[in-house]
Amino acid sequence: MLSCLLAVLFNQEVTPVSEEAEKIVALTYDDGPSKVSTAALLEVLKKHDATATFFVNGNHALENKELISAIVEQGSEIGNHTLDHVWLSKVDEAEALRQVIGNEHLLRFLSGQEGIMPLRPPYGDINQTILDQFNLPIVLWSADSRDWEVQDVERIKANVLSEIEDGGIIIMHDGYETSVQATDELLALLTAQNYRVVSVSELFALKHQSMPLHEKIKTCK
C-alpha cells in the first residue's frame, strides 16, 4: 500500500509483485483400507486440508466396510487395486476382468462413488494387453515413497521430496504407522512449498485435463 502511494506521489510506475504459482500434486495410498492406519490417515488429511486417492483391494474392503465410507466422507477418492492384489499380467483375461471389473462393482456398491474410478495395477504390473483391455485411467506414479520397504519417516520423506514436482503423483501405502507420521510431516512441508495436495481426479480437474485411457499415467502436466 505504501509503495503504491509513493508511486502516485512521485509519478512512478508500479510493478506488481507476483505470488508464486500454486503447485498441485496427487497423493495416493495402495493396499487398504487398513485398521492400522486408514482412519489416522484421514485425520491427517483433514488436518492439512488435503485429499488423496486410496487404491483399495476388494478383500480388504470387505473386512473394513466402514473405512470405505469414511474415505468418501472425508472428501478423498476410492481407486481400484484389484480384488486380491494380483499380478494382472500373470493371469488370464477372464481372471483379469474379474479382478478389475469385479472390484470396481464392489467398491461402487460399498462407497456410492460415481464417475470414472481409476485403476492402479498391483506392483505397477502393466503391459500393452492390459492397457488395451480396460477402458480406464491406469494410474502409476512419479514420486515413490518406498514406505512399504523402509518404514522410516525421514527416509520416506526424503524419497518423496527428491522426486516431487508440479503435477506429480505420490505413491504411499496404507497399513503402516510410519506412513501416517510421514504423511503428516510431508503435508506440512509441501504446504510450506506452496503445494496443494489432492486426489488423482482432482489433480486432473484442477489442471483442466481429462485422465487419458489406455495409457500409463504418471503425471499431469
Secondary structure, DSSP 8 states (H G I E B T S, - for coil): -HHHHHHHHTT-----------EEEEEEEEEE--TTTHHHHHHHHHHTT---EEEE-HHHHHH-HHHHHHHHHHT-EEEE--SS---GGGS-HHHHHIIIIIHHHHHHHHH---S---B--GGG---HHHHHH--S-EE--SEE--HHHH--HHHHHHHHHTT--TTBEEEEETT-HHHHHHHHHHHHHHHHTTEEEE-HHHHHHHTT----SSSEE-B--
